[in-house]
C-alpha cells in the first residue's frame, strides 16, 4: 500500500479566524494517522509560473485513509471553522509511489 499526500495552496485572508481552524485541524489529521510534512515555510518556484501563497503538505498511510480523513466528522468540523478565513484554499490528494523492495 502506497502512502498518499494532500497538497494545499491557500491564501489566508482572516488570520484570527484561520487560527480557529488550525486549533482543530491537527487533531483531525493525527486521528486519521496523518502527519504534516510542510506547513507554511520558505519556498522557491524552480520552474514554471506557479506562485503559491502558502503551502501545506500532509502524508497519510493510504489514499483511502486520506479520503476518509477529509470526509470525517473531525475534519468537517475544522473546515467549518475555516469558512471565510481564506481567499482561496486549493487542495489535491495524490497517491504516492510504492517504496522499492
Secondary structure, 3 states (H helix, E strand, C coil): CCCEEEEEEEEECCHHHHHHHHHHHHHHHHHCCCEEEEECCCCCCCCCCCCCCEEEEEEECCHHHHHHHHHCHHHHHHHHHHCCCEEEEEEEEEECCCCCC
